[in-house]
Amino acid sequence: MIIMMGLPGAGKSTVLSEVLKQKPEYKALNYGTLMFDIAKEKYGIENRDQIRTLDAKQQKTVQAEVGKRLAKEKGKVILDTHCSILNPAKKFYLPGLPYSLLKDIHVDMLILLTGDIDELAQRRANDPSRQRAVDKSEIASHDSHNRMLLACYSALSGAPAKIILNRNGKVDEAVAEFVSVME
């Protein structure tokens, strides 16, 4: 399994869509969708952005269930997820890939997709379909936290880690870099 992570607005969906065009033998799974389906059933949330508002215990319960589902996955899979989740009310980060999940799945590669902080803030501001912070200092802090977690996830899983910069107007470069580590 390849795990692709990034901040909201990093362009994970866009890059992944293009990667899958070049590598159709891979199946994509979205961690947030899996979490939402479980959290909607267990806690009655109505949209994906509400996952971040669950308390840490509830989020961990949902993550454990996602981990059980992912452990059953076979074949070529790219998991689209967040490196960490920032709870907006309490201002804490919850690891996106806790050890309880990492220990049960085989990880071939960890990829952190990120971008220029100003560009990430602008992408978020231009997306009215989601509820995301646009404060640049908050985005920079979250990006820094994610880079540290990437190293931890790599050490815990034994999988190599790669940081890919997705700049505005240069999606093709990010896609090419992603595909190059798949071979």
N, C-alpha and C positions, 0 to 999 in steps of 0.2 A: 504494500500500500504506500502510495505517495501522499503525504499530508501537506496541503497548501494552506497557509495561514496568512492573515493580514488584518490590518485595521479596517473598520468600515470605511468605504470609499477608496480603498487601495486598488480596486479594479479586479478583484478575484473572479467574479462572474464573467467579466469580459475576457480576461486572459484565459480562463479555463475553457470557455466556449471555443476560442481559437485553437487552443492546444488539442481539444478533442476532435477538431476538424482534421488535424494532422495525425492524430493518434486515435483513430476510431475504435481500436481494440480495447481502449480503456473505458471504464464505467465511472461516472462521477456520482458521488454522494455528497449531500449537503448536511453537515452536522447540525446547523441551525434549524433546518427543516425537521430533522429527526427529533431534536430537542423540543421544537414547537409542538409537534404531534403528540409527544408524551406529556408535556406540560399543559397543553390544552385539555387533555383527558384528565390528568391528575389534579390540576390546580385551576382550571377554568379560564386561563388567559385567552385573550381574543386576537392578539397579533404577536409576531416574532419579537418586536421591540420590548414587549412586556416580560420576556424571559429575564432580561437584565434587572427587573424590579423584584424578582423572587428573592427570598433571603438565601443565604449561602447554603443552608441545609437543604432547602428545596432544590436549588440548582445542582447540588451534589447528587441528590437522589435521581434527578433527571439524567445527569451525566452517567451515572452508573448503569442506568437502563440503556442508554445509547451505547455504552461500552460493550454491553452484552450483545447487542445487535451487530456492532462492528466486528466483534470477535468471530462471528459466523461468516463474514464475507470472505470469498475466495476469488482468485483471479486478479486481473489488473484493475485496480481501483485508485481513483484520486479522490481524497476526502477534502472538501472545501470547508474551512472552519476559521475560527478566530483563535489567535494565540492566547489571548486573555480576554476576559469580559469585564468591562468597567461598570460597576453598579453606580448609576448616576445619583441616587439619593444618598448613599452612604460613602461614596468615593473610595471604594476598595476594588482591587482587581481579583478576580477569580481565575485560576489557571484554566485555559480552554482544554488542555490535555493533561488531566491529573495522572499521577503514576498508576492509580487503580485502573485507568483505561490503557495507558501505554504498555503496561506489563502483559496485557492479554491480546495485543494485536501485533502483527509483524509489520514493522515500518521499514521501507526501503530507502526513503528520502524524506527530508523535511525541507520545505521551501517557505520562506517568509517573503511575501510580496509587500512592498512598501512604496513610498513615494516621497516627493518633496512635501514638506508640511504645508506650505502655502497652497499647493495644488490639491492636497487632500482636503483641506478646509473648504476650498472652492467647490470641489466635487460634492462634498456633503451639503453645502449651502444650496447647490443646484438640484438636489434630489428631494423634492417635496413628498415623495412617497414614504420616506423613512424619518424617524425621530433620532437625529444624531447630533452630538455636540460639534460646534464649529470653532470653538476657542482654540487658537493655535498652540498655546502653552499646554493645554490639556491633551491635544493630539500629540504633541512632541513628547510629553511625559509617557503617554500610552505606548508610543512607538519605541521609546527607550526601554520600557518595561518588557515589551514583546521581544526585543533583541536579546535581553538577558534570559528570558524564558526559552527562546529558541536554543540557546546553548545548553540549558538544563535538559530540555527535551531530547536533544542529541545525545547528551551523556547518559540519560536514563534508558533510552531506546537502543543506543549503539548505532543509530542511523546518521549518515552525513547530513549536514545542514547547509543551506544555500540561501543567501539574501538576494532578491531580485528587485531592482528599482523599476517601477512602472511610471514613467514620465508621461505627461500629457502629450498626445499626438505621437507617442512612440510605443504603442502597444505591440507592434510587430517585433520590436527589439526584446521586449519582455517575454513574448511568446517564444521567440527563437532561443533565448537563454534557458527558458523552462524546458523546452524540447531537448536541448543539448544535454541536459543532465539525466534525461530519461533513457538515453542510449548507452 
